[in-house]
Amino acid sequence: LDSDGFTNDSKMVIDFIADYYKNIENYPVQSQVKPGIIPGLTHWQSPNFFAYFQANASTAGFVGEMLCTGLNVIGFNWISSPAATELESIVMDWIGKMLKLPSTFLFSGNGGGVLHGSTCEAIVCTLVAARDRTLRNIGAENIAKLVVYASGQTHSTLLKGVKLVGIPSSNFRCLSTSFSSEFSLSPQSLEDAIENDIKAGYVPLFLCATVGTTACGAVDPVMDLGKIARKYNLWFHIDAAYAGSACICPEFRHYLDGIELADSLSMNPHKWLLTNMECCCLWVKQPRLLIESLSSNPEYLKNNASESNAVVDYKDWQIALSRRFRALKLWVVIRRHGMANLMFHIRSHVNLAKRFESLVAKDSRFEVVVPRRFSLVCFRLKHNDASKASELNRKLLAAVNESGRAFMTHSVVGGLFIIRCAVGSTLIEERHVDDLWKLIQEKAADLVEETGA
Ligand code: PLP
């Protein structure tokens, strides 16, 4: 790595990326798949990207990522790069305070936070910690009795995690939700399921609540579920991958009320907090439970600092040994923007989502299907024959995406096919929302004419 070559090559890459952003609106948003790199990309950073959930990029995120890659330190234990560990602990307490987490989740209150690459990894680690805590009491031979609870809205990662930690997938209770509760998990149905399982000889282990589900942005009632989790001694995890970022704003923080009853919380700054991929925050109240399950102590890693038990060795809080200096990226983002600008960022997306929602509401051919809570609007085109509505909306979504002018995705809630408009690109402005709406109206008019809907 010679420094002249590094300077020239990285300038070239920066010019390429800057140019890419300059022209990003000219590319068809969803990849039209032809040979070559740019045509083969789906442009996640396009302001016309409304699919899945956003993956925010920002200058601060880029710079932080460059520093992380440039320094390329691997802070698996404290001694392998003390600053990487120290900064991560500081940044996790900062974000914990931004979210007004109880001090029991912070290092300053004997809890603590760690950066993972993804929610999937974070959930596997909490499942393992919960599993081992219970198996220590009931014996490892009883692993097939452990039961995990969540709503049907829960991200598919939970079931994957259940399988990975050796709990039979048939012990995953996927509790149904409906329009009447706006797709939130009913505490009563949870308690009924737990009681049934106990009667049948199972051992309730883990409850995952979601704040901002992927399919439609639903929110589970953290406080009421937490009380049940405490009553039955379940590990209570809150997955706030997408909407956790919004909870830094006072007007959204109430969705985390009851968090003091949880054992762990995860959220992804790589979705909505201006931090380039990858970055998932996980807080736990009892780090020792993660450590008991995940620690390793080979001779070649032994050192005085670890043996003093006075330092954090993050290798024992995650699956892999090696780890990136992600905290640097998050630190740059927080220092560069500060709390006020990060809140402004969230609110501007929420306001644009409200704008889109009111455009939908004004057109009697359409309906907003699930109440909007954050920046995700779930809507559909009505059909005078309800049984044909799903097919019509499938066609509408395909027509919008095939235009290359915007990209949205779908989900099915309560048996209805709905179109998801996820507002959250860093570059988005009002005109992009207005253009999207015009495009949808245009394609809908063509379809209605074609199908006589
Ligand atoms: N949980 C929720 C609610 C999500 O929306 C997502 C992704 O969209 C995930 C988990 C998975 O996150 P990751 O890709 O970080 O594993």
Residues whose N, C-alpha, C, O or C-beta is under 5 A from the ligand:
A	BS01	PLP	F53 G117 S118 T119 C120 H155 G212 T213 T214 D239 A241 Y242
